[in-house]
Amino acid sequence: MTTTSTETAPLLDLQRLFVAIRRRKRLWLATGLLGLIAGAAVGIVLPAPPTAVTKVIVVHQDDSPTDSGTLMRTDVAVLSTTKIAEGALKKLGSTESAEDFMKNYAGLGLTNNVMQITVKAKSNEEAVAQAQALADTFITDHVQRSQAAAAAQSKAILDQRKNAQDELTKVDQQIADETGKGRNANASTLEGLYGRRAALASQISDFDSRAQQAGIGSPQVAAGTQIVDAPRALPKAFLKTEATNGGIGFALGLALGLALAAIGAVSRDRPVLRREISTHLGASVIAQLPSKPRGPARLWRRSRAVSERKRVATTLVRAIQKDKPSVSLLELGAPKVAAALALDIAEELEGPASVVDDLPGEDVRKLVAETKSEVTVLGAGDPEGEPDERRVGVGTVSPGTAWTDLEHLGQETVLVVKAGHANTLWLHTVARQLADQQIPIVGVVLVDPDPRDKSDGTLWDGLHTALRGRAKAAPAVHRVSVVEHEDRIDELAARIAERVAVAEPPTRRIAPVRPVVPPPPAGPKPPPAPLPEPGKVSVPDHLDAPTKKFAPVKPKRPTPFKRDHGEPAHKGELNAELESEKSAEVS
């Protein structure tokens, strides 16, 4: 039965997660390889179209060293408009729609003043022509927008000059009217009009100079915005493209495989560590065997696996050799390993031994036929053999097992469990069913353990079934079957008393039972002693003495303390004083 742990289990055991991911490395390596192959296949099936690149330097009228790239981002956005696309298609004389053409090119701001234009087409020549047309169209549009802005500014200044000139004409007319009055002219009014005319004349002069400056525009924009890198077709680097696509595919596949392995480890809940398996089964891991080598490794690792299996068989034989109860091997995920281990145990046992094959696939019989072993293989329903013959039963505790038939394979069992095969719920089911059948688990042989597992698979509260308890010849608790021979009743009772004394010691010490002295044998009674004559019996002096000597009562002496002359504290003291006074008066 399983043991309960007082420690709180973590929500996510990182060690168990890493071990589960490492054990499923074939999954995520396979997905990574598939991603690598898919990426390389994409580069072959869908090759990159012919591409042309050109670079344009763009000069802005409002260029500033502190610009964060806003102007260049505006130019890239302008390049991706239908106006530029239609202008380029018009130069090329193409009937393609502007929306479809915009999907085949893109702009990229390299610096604040350098833009790269990339165009994809059906051929290199077509790509170069489209890149040239796009660059020319963008430059023309950029210069036109700059000139249009300068012309609009010049027109606005000229409009302001015209308004100032009209106002100056009105002021001149007012000055002429006021001067025509002669001596009646107002001097302060004339002075204000003269000041106003001078200010308007100055504004008109300033507007003239600004209009001339705006009319010139921004010649540096028109002169500086040009193609600095002529359109050219990019060479096709097949190996580089394949390596890039393959690397991207491998990274994506590897990430997908790791994610699947991690999710499976958390959701499937299949213990791998020795600590977890021993805890869930309620038995210690006494040995471990590697899994069957795969691929070319089985050519040079076969002898090593056989030697390790024989070493484990020798360990089990030493544990069960001196025990009369039969022992079975029950597999969980490793039928072939259990069959081979049973044959090794039968060969190592002293005296006649046979193997009872109760595996669904009859793996023991197949293995005997392959190896031509001389070990006798019996079926689960075959009759018993010689009295001294030892039987090693081989069965399974996989789903669908007939639990009530396991007792016929052996009164004790050794579980052969493959790491990561069964989930926690099924391990608890196996432990509970074996406990219900009263079949003690001697230990667990772990198959295919994790090589980096450093956890402890020993339970320290199962001494009656653990190998360390067997080394001290501690009797195991077995289920007593029907007694067939009456001459073995005394031996059976002694064994049961010894088991109870070892397994269940008393909680308190009981005084030993003293032996009863047998009465003397019956015979003639001796004659009674004669009585002494009357008057001759003497009584010892000490028998007339009183049984207790009492001290004489002494009167209480007066003391100088007031507390001693007060009333007695209780009735007993008052009676004592009255008795002393009475005795004094009588005397």
C-alpha positions as CSV (number, residue, x, y, z in Angstrom):
1,M,0.0,0.0,0.0
2,T,1.1,3.5,-0.6
3,T,2.7,5.8,2.0
4,T,1.4,9.3,2.6
5,S,3.9,12.1,2.6
6,T,3.7,15.0,5.0
7,E,5.4,17.4,2.7
8,T,3.3,19.5,0.4
9,A,3.8,18.6,-3.2
10,P,4.8,21.6,-5.4
11,L,2.4,22.9,-8.0
12,L,4.9,22.3,-10.7
13,D,7.9,19.9,-10.1
14,L,10.7,21.4,-12.3
15,Q,12.9,18.3,-11.9
16,R,10.2,16.0,-13.0
17,L,9.4,18.4,-15.9
18,F,13.0,18.5,-17.1
19,V,13.4,14.7,-16.8
20,A,10.2,14.1,-18.8
21,I,11.3,16.5,-21.5
22,R,14.7,14.9,-21.7
23,R,13.2,11.5,-22.0
24,R,11.1,12.6,-24.9
25,K,14.0,14.1,-26.8
26,R,13.1,12.0,-29.8
27,L,9.8,13.8,-30.1
28,W,11.3,17.4,-30.1
29,L,14.3,16.4,-32.1
30,A,12.0,14.8,-34.7
31,T,9.8,18.0,-34.9
32,G,13.0,20.1,-35.2
33,L,14.2,17.9,-38.1
34,L,10.8,18.1,-39.8
35,G,10.9,21.9,-39.4
36,L,14.4,22.0,-41.0
37,I,13.3,19.8,-43.9
38,A,10.1,21.9,-44.4
39,G,12.1,25.2,-44.4
40,A,14.6,23.8,-46.9
41,A,11.7,22.5,-49.1
42,V,10.0,25.9,-49.0
43,G,13.1,27.5,-50.4
44,I,13.1,24.9,-53.3
45,V,9.4,24.8,-54.0
46,L,8.8,28.5,-53.6
47,P,12.0,30.3,-54.7
48,A,12.4,34.0,-54.1
49,P,11.2,36.1,-57.1
50,P,13.7,38.4,-59.0
51,T,14.4,41.5,-56.9
52,A,15.8,44.9,-57.7
53,V,17.0,47.5,-55.3
54,T,17.7,51.2,-55.5
55,K,18.6,54.0,-53.1
56,V,17.4,57.6,-53.2
57,I,18.7,60.5,-51.1
58,V,15.8,62.8,-50.0
59,V,16.5,66.4,-49.0
60,H,13.9,68.1,-46.9
61,Q,13.4,71.8,-46.6
62,D,12.9,71.4,-42.8
63,D,15.8,69.1,-42.2
64,S,17.1,69.3,-38.6
65,P,19.9,67.3,-36.8
66,T,17.4,66.6,-34.0
67,D,14.9,64.9,-36.4
68,S,13.9,61.4,-35.1
69,G,13.0,60.1,-38.5
70,T,9.5,61.5,-38.8
71,L,10.2,63.1,-42.2
72,M,11.6,59.8,-43.6
73,R,8.7,57.8,-42.4
74,T,6.4,60.3,-44.1
75,D,8.4,59.8,-47.4
76,V,8.1,56.0,-47.0
77,A,4.3,56.4,-46.5
78,V,4.1,58.7,-49.6
79,L,5.9,56.1,-51.6
80,S,3.2,53.5,-50.8
81,T,0.4,55.6,-52.2
82,T,-1.6,55.0,-55.4
83,K,-0.4,58.4,-56.8
84,I,3.2,57.2,-56.9
85,A,2.2,53.7,-58.2
86,E,0.0,55.2,-60.9
87,G,2.8,57.5,-62.0
88,A,5.3,54.7,-62.2
89,L,2.9,52.4,-64.1
90,K,2.3,55.3,-66.5
91,K,6.0,55.7,-67.2
92,L,6.3,51.9,-67.7
93,G,3.2,51.8,-69.9
94,S,1.7,49.0,-67.9
95,T,-1.9,48.2,-67.5
96,E,-1.5,46.6,-64.1
97,S,-3.6,48.0,-61.3
98,A,-2.0,50.3,-58.8
99,E,-3.2,48.1,-55.8
100,D,-1.5,45.0,-57.2
101,F,1.6,46.9,-58.1
102,M,1.9,48.3,-54.5
103,K,2.1,44.7,-53.2
104,N,5.3,44.1,-55.1
105,Y,7.5,47.0,-53.8
106,A,8.3,48.5,-50.5
107,G,10.3,51.4,-49.1
108,L,12.7,51.4,-46.1
109,G,14.3,54.4,-44.4
110,L,18.0,53.7,-43.9
111,T,18.8,57.1,-42.4
112,N,17.0,60.4,-42.1
113,N,17.8,61.2,-45.7
114,V,18.4,57.9,-47.5
115,M,15.5,55.6,-48.6
116,Q,15.8,52.2,-50.1
117,I,13.2,50.9,-52.7
118,T,12.9,47.2,-53.2
119,V,10.8,45.9,-56.1
120,K,9.9,42.2,-57.0
121,A,8.9,41.3,-60.5
122,K,8.8,38.3,-62.9
123,S,12.3,39.0,-64.2
124,N,15.4,40.9,-63.3
125,E,15.0,43.4,-66.2
126,E,11.4,44.1,-65.2
127,A,12.3,44.6,-61.6
128,V,15.1,47.1,-62.5
129,A,12.7,49.0,-64.8
130,Q,10.0,49.2,-62.1
131,A,12.6,50.4,-59.5
132,Q,13.8,53.1,-61.8
133,A,10.3,54.3,-62.6
134,L,9.4,54.4,-58.9
135,A,12.5,56.4,-58.0
136,D,11.9,58.9,-60.8
137,T,8.2,59.3,-59.9
138,F,9.0,59.8,-56.2
139,I,11.7,62.4,-56.9
140,T,9.4,64.3,-59.3
141,D,6.6,64.3,-56.8
142,H,8.9,65.3,-53.9
143,V,10.3,68.3,-55.9
144,Q,6.9,69.3,-57.1
145,R,5.5,69.3,-53.6
146,S,8.4,71.5,-52.4
147,Q,8.0,74.0,-55.3
148,A,4.2,74.1,-54.8
149,A,4.8,74.9,-51.1
150,A,7.2,77.7,-52.1
151,A,4.8,79.1,-54.7
152,A,2.0,79.1,-52.2
153,Q,4.1,80.9,-49.7
154,S,5.1,83.6,-52.2
155,K,1.5,84.1,-53.3
156,A,0.5,84.6,-49.7
157,I,3.2,87.2,-49.1
158,L,2.2,89.0,-52.3
159,D,-1.4,89.1,-51.2
160,Q,-0.3,90.7,-47.9
161,R,1.8,93.3,-49.8
162,K,-1.2,94.2,-51.9
163,N,-3.3,94.7,-48.8
164,A,-0.6,96.9,-47.3
165,Q,-0.4,98.9,-50.6
166,D,-4.1,99.5,-50.7
167,E,-4.0,100.8,-47.1
168,L,-1.1,103.0,-47.9
169,T,-3.1,104.6,-50.8
170,K,-5.9,105.4,-48.4
171,V,-3.5,107.0,-45.9
172,D,-2.0,109.2,-48.6
173,Q,-5.5,110.3,-49.6
174,Q,-6.2,111.3,-46.0
175,I,-3.0,113.2,-45.7
176,A,-3.8,115.1,-48.9
177,D,-7.3,116.0,-47.7
178,E,-6.0,117.2,-44.3
179,T,-3.2,119.3,-45.9
180,G,-5.8,121.0,-48.2
181,K,-7.4,122.6,-45.2
182,G,-4.5,125.1,-44.8
183,R,-4.4,126.7,-41.4
184,N,-7.3,124.7,-40.2
185,A,-5.4,121.4,-40.6
186,N,-5.0,119.4,-37.3
187,A,-1.3,118.9,-36.6
188,S,-1.7,115.8,-34.4
189,T,-3.8,114.1,-37.1
190,L,-1.2,114.8,-39.7
191,E,1.5,113.5,-37.5
192,G,-0.4,110.2,-36.9
193,L,-1.0,109.8,-40.6
194,Y,2.6,110.4,-41.5
195,G,3.7,107.8,-38.9
196,R,1.2,105.3,-40.3
197,R,2.4,105.9,-43.9
198,A,6.0,105.3,-42.9
199,A,5.1,102.0,-41.2
200,L,3.1,100.8,-44.2
201,A,6.0,101.7,-46.6
202,S,8.3,99.6,-44.4
203,Q,5.9,96.6,-44.5
204,I,5.6,96.8,-48.2
205,S,9.4,96.8,-48.7
206,D,9.6,93.8,-46.3
207,F,6.9,91.9,-48.2
208,D,8.7,92.6,-51.5
209,S,11.9,91.0,-50.2
210,R,10.1,88.0,-48.7
211,A,8.1,87.5,-51.9
212,Q,11.3,87.4,-53.9
213,Q,12.9,84.9,-51.5
214,A,9.8,82.7,-51.6
215,G,9.7,82.9,-55.4
216,I,13.1,81.4,-55.5
217,G,11.8,78.3,-53.6
218,S,14.2,75.6,-52.2
219,P,16.7,74.9,-54.9
220,Q,18.6,72.5,-52.6
221,V,15.6,70.2,-52.5
222,A,15.4,69.9,-56.2
223,A,19.1,69.6,-56.6
224,G,19.8,67.3,-53.7
225,T,16.9,64.8,-54.1
226,Q,18.3,62.2,-56.5
227,I,19.2,58.5,-57.0
228,V,22.4,57.7,-55.3
229,D,22.4,54.0,-56.1
230,A,21.2,53.0,-59.5
231,P,18.6,50.2,-59.7
232,R,20.3,46.7,-59.8
233,A,19.1,43.2,-59.6
234,L,20.0,41.3,-56.4
235,P,22.0,38.0,-57.0
236,K,20.3,34.8,-55.9
237,A,22.2,33.2,-53.0
238,F,20.7,29.7,-53.0
239,L,22.7,28.3,-50.2
240,K,22.2,31.3,-48.0
241,T,18.5,31.2,-48.6
242,E,18.2,27.5,-47.9
243,A,20.3,27.9,-44.7
244,T,18.1,30.8,-43.5
245,N,14.8,29.0,-44.3
246,G,16.1,25.7,-42.8
247,G,17.2,27.5,-39.6
248,I,13.9,29.2,-39.2
249,G,12.1,25.9,-39.7
250,F,14.3,24.1,-37.3
251,A,13.8,26.7,-34.6
252,L,10.0,26.7,-35.0
253,G,9.8,22.8,-35.0
254,L,12.1,22.6,-32.0
255,A,10.0,25.1,-30.1
256,L,6.8,23.2,-31.0
257,G,8.3,19.9,-29.9
258,L,9.5,21.2,-26.6
259,A,6.1,22.7,-26.0
260,L,4.3,19.4,-26.8
261,A,6.7,17.5,-24.5
262,A,6.2,19.9,-21.6
263,I,2.4,19.9,-22.0
264,G,2.4,16.1,-22.2
265,A,4.6,15.7,-19.1
266,V,2.2,17.9,-17.1
267,S,-1.1,16.5,-18.4
268,R,-0.2,12.8,-18.6
269,D,1.2,12.6,-15.0
270,R,3.5,9.6,-15.5
271,P,6.1,9.3,-12.8
272,V,9.7,8.8,-14.0
273,L,11.8,9.4,-10.9
274,R,12.7,6.6,-8.5
275,R,11.4,8.6,-5.6
276,E,7.9,9.0,-7.1
277,I,7.6,5.4,-8.2
278,S,8.6,4.0,-4.9
279,T,6.2,6.4,-3.1
280,H,3.2,5.5,-5.2
281,L,3.8,1.8,-5.1
282,G,4.7,1.7,-1.5
283,A,7.9,-0.4,-2.1
284,S,11.6,0.3,-2.5
285,V,13.4,0.3,-5.8
286,I,15.9,-2.6,-5.3
287,A,17.4,-2.7,-8.8
288,Q,17.3,-1.1,-12.2
289,L,17.8,-2.3,-15.7
290,P,18.4,-0.2,-18.8
291,S,16.0,-0.4,-21.7
292,K,16.7,-2.4,-24.8
293,P,19.3,-0.7,-27.0
294,R,18.1,0.7,-30.2
295,G,19.9,1.2,-33.5
296,P,23.5,0.4,-34.0
297,A,24.1,0.6,-30.2
298,R,22.6,-2.8,-29.6
299,L,25.6,-4.4,-31.4
300,W,28.1,-3.5,-28.7
301,R,25.8,-3.0,-25.7
302,R,24.0,-6.3,-25.9
303,S,26.5,-8.1,-23.7
304,R,26.4,-5.3,-21.2
305,A,22.6,-5.5,-20.9
306,V,22.8,-9.2,-20.4
307,S,25.4,-9.0,-17.7
308,E,23.4,-6.3,-15.8
309,R,20.2,-8.5,-16.0
310,K,22.1,-11.5,-14.6
311,R,23.5,-9.4,-11.8
312,V,20.0,-8.3,-10.9
313,A,18.8,-11.9,-11.1
314,T,21.5,-12.9,-8.7
315,T,20.5,-10.2,-6.2
316,L,16.9,-11.4,-6.3
317,V,17.9,-15.1,-5.9
318,R,19.9,-14.2,-2.8
319,A,16.8,-12.6,-1.4
320,I,14.3,-15.4,-2.1
321,Q,16.6,-18.4,-1.9
322,K,16.0,-19.2,1.8
323,D,12.3,-18.3,1.8
324,K,9.8,-21.0,1.4
325,P,6.9,-18.8,0.0
326,S,6.9,-18.6,-3.8
327,V,7.8,-15.3,-5.5
328,S,6.3,-13.9,-8.7
329,L,7.5,-11.3,-11.2
330,L,4.7,-8.9,-12.2
331,E,5.5,-6.6,-15.1
332,L,4.1,-3.1,-15.9
333,G,5.3,-2.0,-19.3
334,A,8.3,-4.4,-19.6
335,P,7.0,-7.9,-20.5
336,K,10.2,-9.0,-22.3
337,V,12.5,-7.8,-19.5
338,A,10.4,-9.6,-17.0
339,A,10.4,-12.8,-19.0
340,A,14.2,-12.7,-19.4
341,L,14.7,-11.9,-15.7
342,A,12.5,-14.9,-14.7
343,L,14.5,-17.3,-16.8
344,D,17.7,-16.0,-15.2
345,I,16.3,-16.4,-11.7
346,A,15.2,-19.9,-12.5
347,E,18.6,-20.8,-13.7
348,E,20.3,-19.3,-10.6
349,L,18.0,-21.1,-8.1
350,E,19.4,-24.2,-6.4
351,G,17.5,-27.4,-7.2
352,P,14.7,-27.9,-9.7
353,A,12.9,-24.7,-10.8
354,S,10.3,-23.8,-13.3
355,V,8.7,-20.6,-14.7
356,V,4.9,-20.1,-14.8
357,D,4.2,-18.0,-17.9
358,D,1.0,-16.0,-17.4
359,L,1.9,-13.1,-19.7
360,P,-0.7,-12.2,-22.4
361,G,1.8,-12.6,-25.2
362,E,3.5,-15.7,-23.8
363,D,6.9,-13.9,-23.9
364,V,8.6,-16.5,-21.7
365,R,7.8,-19.4,-24.1
366,K,9.0,-17.3,-27.0
367,L,12.2,-16.4,-25.2
368,V,12.8,-20.0,-24.3
369,A,12.3,-21.0,-27.9
370,E,14.8,-18.3,-29.1
371,T,17.5,-18.9,-26.6
372,K,16.9,-22.7,-26.4
373,S,16.9,-22.6,-22.6
374,E,16.5,-25.8,-20.5
375,V,14.2,-24.1,-18.0
376,T,10.7,-25.7,-17.8
377,V,7.9,-23.3,-18.7
378,L,4.4,-24.1,-17.4
379,G,1.1,-22.5,-17.8
380,A,-1.0,-20.9,-15.1
381,G,-3.4,-23.9,-14.9
382,D,-0.8,-26.7,-14.9
383,P,-0.7,-29.0,-11.9
384,E,2.0,-28.7,-9.3
385,G,5.2,-30.5,-9.8
386,E,7.6,-32.0,-7.3
387,P,7.5,-30.9,-3.7
388,D,11.0,-29.4,-3.7
389,E,10.5,-27.6,-7.1
390,R,10.6,-23.8,-6.9
391,R,8.3,-21.9,-9.2
392,V,8.7,-18.4,-10.4
393,G,5.5,-16.9,-11.7
394,V,5.5,-14.2,-14.4
395,G,2.4,-12.1,-14.8
396,T,1.3,-8.6,-15.5
397,V,-0.5,-5.8,-13.6
398,S,-1.4,-3.8,-16.7
399,P,-5.0,-2.7,-17.2
400,G,-7.3,-5.7,-17.6
401,T,-5.5,-7.9,-15.1
402,A,-7.4,-10.5,-13.2
403,W,-6.3,-9.5,-9.7
404,T,-7.6,-12.6,-7.9
405,D,-5.4,-14.9,-10.1
406,L,-2.1,-13.2,-9.0
407,E,-2.0,-15.2,-5.7
408,H,-1.5,-18.4,-7.7
409,L,1.7,-17.0,-9.2
410,G,3.3,-16.4,-5.9
411,Q,2.7,-15.3,-2.3
412,E,5.2,-12.5,-2.7
413,T,6.0,-10.4,-5.8
414,V,8.7,-8.3,-7.4
415,L,7.3,-5.6,-9.6
416,V,9.2,-5.0,-12.9
417,V,8.1,-1.4,-13.8
418,K,9.1,0.7,-16.8
419,A,9.7,4.3,-15.9
420,G,7.2,6.7,-17.4
421,H,4.8,3.9,-18.6
422,A,1.9,4.2,-16.1
423,N,0.3,7.2,-14.6
424,T,0.0,7.9,-10.9
425,L,-3.5,6.7,-10.6
426,W,-2.7,3.3,-12.0
427,L,0.3,2.9,-9.7
428,H,-2.0,3.5,-6.8
429,T,-4.4,1.0,-8.2
430,V,-1.7,-1.7,-8.4
431,A,-0.5,-1.0,-4.8
432,R,-4.1,-1.1,-3.5
433,Q,-5.0,-4.3,-5.4
434,L,-1.9,-6.2,-4.2
435,A,-2.6,-5.0,-0.6
436,D,-6.2,-6.3,-0.9
437,Q,-4.8,-9.7,-2.1
438,Q,-2.3,-9.7,0.8
439,I,0.6,-10.1,-1.6
440,P,3.6,-8.2,-0.2
441,I,5.9,-6.4,-2.6
442,V,9.5,-7.4,-2.1
443,G,10.8,-4.5,-4.2
444,V,10.6,-2.8,-7.6
445,V,13.0,-3.4,-10.5
446,L,12.9,-0.2,-12.5
447,V,13.4,-0.5,-16.3
448,D,14.7,2.3,-18.4
449,P,15.4,4.8,-15.6
450,D,16.6,8.3,-16.3
451,P,20.5,8.2,-16.2
452,R,20.6,11.6,-14.4
453,D,18.0,10.6,-11.8
454,K,19.7,11.2,-8.4
455,S,16.6,10.7,-6.2
456,D,16.3,8.0,-3.6
457,G,14.0,5.1,-4.3
458,T,14.1,3.5,-0.8
459,L,11.2,3.5,1.6
460,W,12.3,3.3,5.2
461,D,9.0,2.1,6.7
462,G,8.7,-1.3,5.1
463,L,11.2,-3.4,6.9
464,H,9.2,-6.6,6.8
465,T,9.4,-6.6,3.0
466,A,12.5,-4.7,2.2
467,L,15.8,-6.5,1.4
468,R,17.5,-5.0,4.4
469,G,14.9,-6.7,6.6
470,R,15.4,-10.0,4.9
471,A,19.2,-9.7,5.5
472,K,18.4,-9.8,9.2
473,A,16.2,-12.8,8.8
474,A,13.1,-10.9,9.7
475,P,10.1,-13.1,8.8
476,A,7.7,-11.7,6.2
477,V,4.0,-11.5,6.8
478,H,2.3,-14.1,4.6
479,R,-1.2,-15.2,4.2
480,V,-1.8,-18.6,5.8
481,S,-3.5,-21.1,3.5
482,V,-5.4,-24.2,4.5
483,V,-3.3,-26.5,6.6
484,E,-3.0,-29.8,4.8
485,H,-0.9,-31.8,7.2
486,E,-1.7,-32.0,10.9
487,D,2.0,-32.6,11.8
488,R,2.8,-29.1,10.8
489,I,0.3,-27.4,13.2
490,D,2.9,-26.9,15.9
491,E,5.5,-25.4,13.6
492,L,2.8,-23.1,12.1
493,A,1.7,-21.9,15.5
494,A,5.3,-21.2,16.5
495,R,5.9,-19.2,13.3
496,I,2.7,-17.1,13.9
497,A,3.8,-16.4,17.5
498,E,7.2,-15.3,16.3
499,R,5.7,-13.0,13.6
500,V,3.4,-11.4,16.0
501,A,6.3,-10.8,18.5
502,V,8.4,-9.2,15.8
503,A,5.8,-7.3,13.8
504,E,3.6,-6.1,16.6
505,P,5.6,-5.6,19.9
506,P,3.5,-4.9,23.0
507,T,2.9,-1.3,24.0
508,R,3.7,-1.8,27.7
509,R,5.8,-4.3,29.7
510,I,4.0,-7.1,31.5
511,A,5.5,-8.7,34.7
512,P,6.8,-12.2,33.9
513,V,4.7,-15.1,35.1
514,R,6.4,-16.8,38.0
515,P,6.4,-20.6,37.9
516,V,4.0,-22.2,40.4
517,V,5.7,-24.6,42.9
518,P,4.0,-28.0,42.7
519,P,2.5,-29.2,46.0
520,P,4.3,-32.0,47.9
521,P,3.1,-35.5,47.3
522,A,0.3,-36.8,49.5
523,G,1.3,-38.8,52.6
524,P,0.6,-39.4,56.4
525,K,0.4,-36.2,58.3
526,P,2.8,-35.7,61.2
527,P,1.3,-35.7,64.9
528,P,0.5,-32.3,66.4
529,A,2.8,-30.8,69.0
530,P,1.6,-31.2,72.7
531,L,0.2,-28.0,74.4
532,P,2.0,-26.6,77.5
533,E,0.5,-27.0,80.9
534,P,-1.6,-24.2,82.4
535,G,0.3,-21.5,84.2
536,K,3.6,-22.2,82.5
537,V,3.1,-19.9,79.5
538,S,5.1,-16.7,79.9
539,V,4.3,-13.4,78.1
540,P,7.2,-11.2,77.0
541,D,7.6,-7.9,78.8
542,H,7.4,-5.9,75.6
543,L,3.9,-7.1,75.0
544,D,2.6,-5.2,78.0
545,A,4.1,-1.9,76.8
546,P,1.7,0.7,75.2
547,T,1.6,0.8,71.5
548,K,2.4,4.5,71.3
549,K,4.1,6.9,73.7
550,F,2.4,10.4,74.1
551,A,4.3,13.5,75.2
552,P,3.0,15.3,78.3
553,V,0.9,18.4,77.8
554,K,2.9,21.6,78.7
555,P,1.2,24.9,79.5
556,K,1.7,27.7,77.0
557,R,4.2,30.4,78.1
558,P,3.3,34.1,77.8
559,T,5.1,36.0,75.1
560,P,5.7,39.8,74.8
561,F,3.9,39.9,71.4
562,K,0.3,41.1,71.2
563,R,-0.6,38.7,68.5
564,D,0.0,35.8,70.9
565,H,-2.5,37.3,73.5
566,G,-5.3,37.8,71.0
567,E,-8.2,35.5,70.3
568,P,-7.3,32.2,68.8
569,A,-7.6,31.9,65.1
570,H,-9.9,28.9,65.2
571,K,-11.8,26.7,67.6
572,G,-9.2,24.1,68.0
573,E,-6.7,26.6,69.6
574,L,-9.5,27.9,71.9
575,N,-10.2,24.4,73.3
576,A,-6.5,23.8,73.8
577,E,-6.2,27.0,75.9
578,L,-9.3,26.1,78.0
579,E,-8.0,22.6,78.7
580,S,-4.6,24.0,79.9
581,E,-6.3,26.5,82.3
582,K,-8.5,23.7,83.7
583,S,-5.5,21.5,84.3
584,A,-3.7,24.4,86.1
585,E,-6.7,25.1,88.4
586,V,-7.0,21.4,89.3
587,S,-3.4,21.2,90.1
